[in-house]
Amino acid sequence: MNRRDFLKSSGLASTSLLIPSFLSDFSVNKLFKSRSGKVLVVVQLSGGNDGLNTIVPYQNDIYYKSRPTLGIKSSEVLKVSDELGFNPALQSLQGLYDQGYLSIVNSVGYPNPDRSHFRSMDIWHTASSSDEYLNTGWLGRYLDSNCEGCATTYHALEVDDSLSLALKGSIRNGFAVSNPEQLKRATGNRFLKALAENVHPEHQEENVAYLYKVMIDTQQSADYLYEQSKTHRSRVTYPMNVFGKDLKTIAELITADTDTNIYYVSLGGFDTHANQKIQQERLLQAYADGMKAFVEDLKQNGLLDDVLIMTFSEFGRRVEQNASSGTDHGTANNLFLIGGKLQKPGFFNKSPNLINLDEGDLKYEIDFRNVYASVLNNWLEADAAGVLGENFKALQLV
């Protein structure tokens, strides 16, 4: 088999190449420049976190009647207002609340809610209506609208092995990298390096020329990304779990002045249909302890005022517990904003209404796209109406 036939018949002629295809679109000189502007960090709690056992309405009799065994006892709640308090696993998050770094938005959702994980997550990712299907994400469209013709492009990075729909645009995408060191090892494969050295850019075969460009650009960019990740080493102790590791990676890249304005990270496992208490509290503690370390890291480097952290889940859970000591898919939920420049730290709005329900589920009071409009307009300084396709009113959040 000659080289051309080999390339055509192998996966090496594709952009997969065992390495992220996004890197082929950038030269090493423009992949990362000195970062400018504000940074947005999006934290996705996948599976549908139970908001009522996260921020607990400990004075509400309906809450305890609906959850006779699953409700958090009033004596255990970390009380921060006359009506609401934190799950006891969120002690680290309460500390951020006490310092004025946390804003809690209650009853966030959208009209005609969908209780499917996949569909509801798509709605949150694309900022669509429940009966509208889009193939671009709200942050991807932000990249499209704010990068056209820009001398310095904005970049979005997801700390994962795959890219979420939220970061996919029609022109530009974010990119997914779980570990810069692994990326460098993948592109440093001796076979790929030898192949690149023996393929020339003036080659007439289109696939071969493209392969050459992909390999050279990717190898150079992977080297640079790896070096950038070593520029700063955090002195803060993070939780010894995947979520803590991911947050540490983000903090080190932010502190290294990497040209990335949007970071995306997920914490999964919140689909608690059975035996919820232990599982949810373990995950909530991982989230809270991770956020505490992340905020401390940013503070030590004088960056907290430049970073906004938004945490959401695709839906909440039903008000009543089920027969398996868990909760089933619900609708509206709470949303967290963390940062040093919040307009209204504490509770942004009143506690959820447990009397006026929609077939046993909470009714939304704030459309999540109003939150997106606030982030786009007031934090990222973008045209929210152009990105969201509709003029959603921005809230006084940041």
C-alpha positions in Angstrom: 0.0 0.0 0.0 1.4 3.4 -1.0 1.3 6.4 1.3 -1.7 8.0 -0.4 -3.8 4.9 -0.2 -2.8 4.4 3.4 -3.9 7.9 4.3 -7.2 7.6 2.5 -8.0 4.2 4.1 -7.0 5.2 7.6 -8.5 7.5 10.2 -5.5 9.7 10.0 -7.0 11.6 7.1 -9.9 12.8 9.3 -9.8 15.5 11.8 -10.2 13.1 14.7 -6.6 12.0 14.6 -6.7 11.0 18.3 -6.5 14.7 19.1 -9.1 17.5 19.2 -9.9 18.8 15.7 -10.4 22.4 17.0 -6.6 22.8 17.2 -6.3 22.5 13.5 -8.1 25.8 13.0 -5.5 27.9 15.0 -1.9 28.6 14.6 0.3 28.5 17.6 0.6 32.3 17.6 -3.1 33.1 17.8 -4.4 30.2 19.9 -3.6 32.0 23.1 -2.8 35.6 23.4 -2.9 37.8 26.5 -6.4 37.5 27.9 -8.6 40.6 28.1 -12.1 41.3 29.5 -14.1 39.4 32.0 -14.1 35.6 32.5 -17.3 33.5 32.8 -17.1 30.0 34.4 -20.2 27.9 33.9 -20.7 24.9 36.2 -23.3 22.4 35.1 -24.8 20.1 37.8 -25.9 17.3 35.5 -28.9 15.0 36.3 -31.3 17.5 37.8 -30.2 18.7 41.3 -32.9 18.8 44.0 -33.0 22.5 44.7 -35.4 22.2 47.7 -32.9 20.0 49.6 -30.1 22.3 48.5 -31.6 25.6 49.7 -34.0 24.4 52.3 -37.3 26.2 53.2 -36.9 25.1 56.8 -39.9 27.1 58.1 -42.4 25.7 55.5 -44.7 23.0 56.8 -45.6 21.9 53.2 -42.0 21.1 52.6 -41.9 18.7 55.6 -45.3 17.2 54.8 -44.2 16.5 51.3 -40.9 15.0 52.4 -41.6 13.2 55.7 -38.3 11.3 55.6 -36.3 13.1 53.0 -36.7 16.7 54.3 -33.6 18.2 55.9 -34.4 18.6 59.6 -34.6 22.2 60.7 -31.9 21.6 63.4 -29.5 20.5 60.7 -30.1 23.3 58.2 -27.4 26.0 58.0 -29.8 28.9 58.4 -29.0 32.2 56.6 -32.4 33.9 56.6 -35.8 33.6 58.4 -37.0 31.2 55.8 -34.1 29.6 54.0 -30.9 27.8 54.8 -28.2 25.6 53.2 -28.1 21.8 53.1 -25.6 20.9 55.9 -23.2 19.6 53.2 -22.9 23.1 51.9 -20.9 24.6 54.8 -18.2 25.8 52.4 -20.8 27.5 50.2 -22.3 29.2 53.2 -18.9 30.7 53.8 -19.0 32.3 50.4 -22.5 33.6 51.1 -21.4 35.1 54.4 -18.6 37.0 52.5 -21.0 38.4 50.0 -19.7 36.3 47.1 -22.8 34.3 46.4 -26.2 35.3 44.8 -29.0 32.7 44.8 -31.7 33.1 42.2 -34.8 31.0 43.1 -37.5 29.4 40.9 -35.6 29.6 37.6 -37.0 27.7 34.7 -38.9 28.3 31.4 -42.5 28.0 30.0 -43.9 24.5 29.2 -41.0 22.7 30.9 -39.7 19.4 29.6 -38.8 16.7 32.2 -36.5 14.8 29.9 -32.8 15.1 30.9 -31.7 15.4 27.3 -34.3 17.7 26.0 -34.2 20.0 29.0 -30.4 20.2 28.8 -30.7 21.0 25.1 -33.1 23.9 26.0 -30.7 25.3 28.6 -27.7 24.8 26.2 -29.4 26.5 23.2 -31.5 29.0 25.1 -34.5 27.8 23.0 -38.2 27.7 23.8 -39.5 24.3 24.8 -41.0 23.7 21.3 -38.0 25.1 19.4 -35.0 23.0 18.3 -31.7 24.7 17.6 -28.3 23.2 16.7 -26.2 26.0 18.1 -25.6 26.9 21.7 -26.0 30.3 23.4 -22.2 30.5 24.1 -21.4 29.3 20.6 -23.6 32.1 19.2 -21.8 34.5 21.5 -18.5 33.4 19.9 -20.0 33.8 16.4 -21.3 37.3 17.0 -18.4 38.7 18.9 -15.5 37.2 17.0 -16.3 38.1 13.4 -13.5 40.2 12.1 -12.0 40.6 15.6 -8.2 41.0 15.8 -8.2 38.9 19.0 -10.8 36.2 19.1 -12.6 35.1 22.3 -12.2 31.5 23.2 -14.2 29.0 25.2 -12.8 25.9 26.8 -14.7 23.0 28.3 -12.7 20.9 30.7 -13.9 17.6 29.4 -13.3 15.0 26.7 -16.3 16.2 24.6 -17.8 19.6 23.8 -21.3 20.5 25.0 -23.9 22.0 22.7 -23.8 25.2 24.7 -20.3 26.0 23.2 -21.1 25.1 19.6 -21.8 27.9 17.1 -22.5 28.0 13.4 -19.1 29.6 12.7 -17.0 29.1 15.8 -16.9 26.5 18.5 -15.4 26.3 21.9 -13.0 23.4 22.5 -12.8 20.5 24.9 -9.6 19.5 26.7 -9.6 17.4 29.8 -5.9 17.5 30.4 -3.2 19.6 28.6 -0.5 17.1 29.5 -2.4 14.2 27.9 -3.0 16.3 24.8 0.7 16.9 24.5 1.4 13.2 24.9 -1.2 12.3 22.2 0.3 14.8 19.7 3.8 13.7 20.6 3.2 10.2 19.2 6.4 9.2 17.4 4.5 7.8 14.4 2.6 11.1 13.9 5.8 13.1 14.2 7.5 10.9 11.7 4.6 11.1 9.3 4.5 14.9 9.6 8.1 15.1 8.7 7.7 13.2 5.5 4.6 15.0 4.2 5.1 18.3 2.5 2.5 21.2 2.3 3.0 21.6 -1.4 1.8 18.0 -2.0 -0.9 18.0 -4.6 -3.1 15.4 -2.8 -5.7 17.5 -0.9 -6.1 15.0 1.9 -2.4 14.7 2.4 -1.9 18.5 2.5 -4.7 18.9 4.9 -3.4 16.1 7.1 0.0 17.9 7.1 -1.6 21.1 8.3 -3.6 19.4 11.0 -0.6 17.5 12.4 1.8 20.5 12.4 -0.7 23.0 13.8 -1.9 20.6 16.4 1.5 19.5 17.5 2.7 23.2 17.8 -0.5 24.2 19.6 -0.4 21.3 22.0 3.1 22.2 23.0 2.1 25.7 23.6 -1.0 24.8 25.6 1.0 22.4 27.7 3.6 25.1 28.5 0.8 27.6 29.2 -0.7 25.2 31.7 2.6 25.1 33.6 2.9 28.9 33.8 1.2 29.0 37.1 0.9 26.4 39.8 -1.9 26.8 42.4 -0.9 27.0 46.0 -4.5 26.3 47.1 -5.5 22.8 48.2 -8.4 21.5 46.1 -10.6 18.5 46.9 -9.1 15.2 45.7 -11.8 14.4 43.1 -12.3 15.0 39.4 -14.3 18.1 40.0 -11.6 19.6 42.2 -8.9 18.8 39.6 -11.0 20.4 36.8 -11.4 23.6 38.9 -7.7 23.7 39.7 -6.9 23.4 35.9 -9.3 26.3 35.2 -7.8 28.5 38.0 -4.3 27.9 36.8 -5.2 28.8 33.2 -7.0 31.9 34.3 -4.0 33.0 36.5 -1.6 32.2 33.6 -3.4 34.9 31.6 -4.6 32.5 29.0 -6.7 34.0 26.2 -9.9 32.1 27.3 -12.9 34.1 28.5 -15.3 31.2 29.0 -14.7 28.0 30.9 -17.2 25.2 31.2 -17.2 22.3 33.7 -19.7 19.7 34.8 -20.4 17.7 38.0 -22.7 14.8 37.3 -24.7 12.2 39.3 -27.7 14.3 40.5 -30.4 12.1 39.1 -31.5 10.9 42.6 -34.6 8.8 42.1 -33.6 6.5 45.0 -31.7 6.9 48.3 -31.1 10.6 47.6 -29.8 11.9 50.8 -26.3 10.3 50.9 -25.7 10.7 47.2 -26.8 14.3 46.9 -25.0 15.4 50.1 -21.8 13.8 48.8 -22.1 15.7 45.5 -23.1 19.0 47.2 -20.1 18.8 49.4 -17.8 18.2 46.4 -19.3 21.2 44.7 -19.1 23.5 47.8 -15.6 22.5 48.7 -14.5 22.9 45.1 -16.0 26.4 44.9 -14.4 27.4 48.2 -10.9 26.4 46.9 -11.6 28.0 43.5 -12.7 31.3 45.0 -9.7 31.4 47.4 -7.4 30.7 44.5 -8.8 33.6 42.5 -8.7 35.9 45.5 -5.0 35.1 46.2 -4.2 36.2 42.6 -6.4 39.3 42.7 -8.8 37.9 40.0 -12.1 37.4 41.8 -13.5 40.7 40.6 -12.8 39.6 37.0 -14.5 36.2 37.2 -18.2 35.3 37.4 -19.2 31.7 38.2 -22.7 30.6 37.2 -24.0 27.2 38.4 -27.2 25.6 37.0 -28.9 22.3 36.6 -31.3 21.2 33.8 -34.3 21.1 36.2 -35.1 20.6 39.8 -37.1 17.7 41.4 -40.7 17.2 42.3 -41.9 18.7 45.6 -43.0 15.3 47.0 -40.6 12.6 47.7 -41.2 9.2 46.0 -41.5 5.8 47.5 -37.8 5.1 47.1 -36.5 7.8 49.4 -35.7 10.0 46.4 -37.3 12.6 44.1 -38.4 12.5 40.5 -37.9 14.9 37.7 -39.3 18.4 38.3 -39.2 21.8 36.8 -38.0 25.1 38.3 -34.8 25.2 40.4 -32.3 27.6 42.0 -29.3 29.0 40.2 -26.1 30.3 41.8 -23.8 33.2 40.8 -20.5 33.6 42.5 -18.1 36.4 42.2 -16.7 39.6 43.6 -18.9 42.0 41.6 -22.4 40.9 42.3 -25.2 43.5 42.3 -27.3 41.7 44.9 -25.4 39.2 47.1 -27.6 36.8 49.1 -31.1 35.9 47.9 -32.0 37.7 44.7 -35.7 36.8 45.0 -38.2 35.2 47.5 -38.3 31.5 48.3 -40.2 29.1 46.0 -44.0 28.9 46.3 -45.0 25.5 47.6 -48.7 26.2 47.5 -49.3 27.2 43.9 -47.8 24.2 42.1 -48.0 22.9 38.5 -49.2 19.3 38.9 -46.9 18.9 41.9 -44.0 20.8 40.5 -42.7 24.3 41.2 -43.8 27.1 38.8 -40.9 29.1 37.4 -40.8 32.8 38.2 -37.6 33.8 36.4 -36.9 32.6 32.9 -33.3 31.3 32.6 -32.9 33.4 29.5 -33.2 36.5 31.6 -30.2 35.3 33.5 -28.4 34.7 30.3 -29.3 38.2 29.1 -27.8 39.6 32.3 -24.5 37.6 31.8 -24.3 38.5 28.1 -25.1 42.2 28.4 -23.6 43.1 31.7 -20.7 40.8 32.1 -19.5 39.7 28.6 -20.6 43.1 27.1 -22.3 41.4 24.2 -25.6 41.9 22.3 -27.9 39.6 24.3 -30.8 40.0 22.0 -28.7 39.1 19.0 -27.3 36.0 20.7 -30.6 34.8 22.2 -32.8 35.8 19.2 -35.2 37.7 21.5 -35.1 40.7 23.8 -35.1 39.1 27.2 -34.8 41.7 30.0 -31.5 41.6 31.8 -31.7 41.4 35.6 -29.6 43.3 38.1 -27.4 40.4 38.9 -23.9 41.6 37.8 
